[in-house]
């Protein structure tokens, strides 16, 4: 059985990969490219910051890096909401991505609260 770190790490990696695929599907207009680059940046950054948090040098460093993960996930959620509201993309998998982004955000937010309490 995988431990929580590995499971969450894989979920963040899968989320980033799915967002990269979504970004590639956006129209090749100036708006589509802008939104695609922004959401790809924030989603991939969430995973890399989580990996950095796992190798943090102190509890304070760990908490700070987890807060960065949360920030990037919230930004990804914003871009997903914008894509949906603007009808930039119609995909049957879109709601699954929104659900995963929300779940990851809740998990990391709870982890930040716990980390702050233990610092």
Phi, psi and omega in degrees: 000140180283147175279171185299321181299311182296316180299312180293321177301314179293321178297318178293322177294315178297318178300313179299317180297319179294322178292320177300317178297318178297314181300324179293338180275346181294151179305149181274035175273173178300318179293314180299318178294317180299308181296318180299316179294320182294314182290325177295319179297311184291320181291320179287328179293326178301314180292319181291323177292327176295317178298321177295321179299321180295338178251022184300151182271347179205169177296321179296319177297317178302311180299316180300315181292325175296323177296325176294321177300314180299316178301314181291323177294320177296321177295318178300319177299319178302311181296322177298316179296321179295316178302315181293312183295327181271358183055038178287339183206136174241113183221141179290338180274355185299315181295327177295318178296318178298317180296316180295319178299317178295317180296315178299320179298315179296319180298311182292321179300316178296320178296322178297314179301314179297315181297319179295321180295326183269000182276000000 
